[in-house]
Amino acid sequence: MNLTMLMYLIPSLIMFACGVYGFITRKNLIAILISLELMLNSVDLNFVIFNRFLFPGQLEGMFFTLFAIGIAAAETALAIAIVINIYRSIKKIDVSEITKMKF
């Protein structure tokens, strides 16, 4: 493995590990959503890195990353709408206090 490639993969690994840690340990829905976005951004960075080093003349990894960013933006908007709806219903956004979802 190329040393330059490794220099890009290590920060991506650290970002992913921080996202997993935040996703597992947080009780707040907003913090969990931020951790999930951190993991998705780390994966997008890996797409770009592997595309750059394995297929330097092609842009498939770049286009896939742009598509993944668009999907992540839609997912974030939907998740924030759900969090706002939960807050309006029970006035709390802690995961441990949400016992059931109802209309």
Long-range contacts (C-beta under 8 A, 24 or more apart in sequence): 2-53, 4-53, 5-49, 5-53, 8-45, 8-49, 9-46, 9-49, 11-45, 12-42, 12-45, 12-46, 12-49, 13-42, 15-39, 15-41, 15-42, 15-45, 16-42, 16-43, 26-95, 27-94, 27-95, 27-96, 28-93, 28-94, 28-95, 29-83, 29-86, 29-93, 29-94, 29-95, 30-83, 30-93, 32-95, 33-76, 33-79, 33-80, 33-83, 37-72, 37-76, 40-68, 40-72, 41-72, 43-68, 44-68, 44-69, 44-72
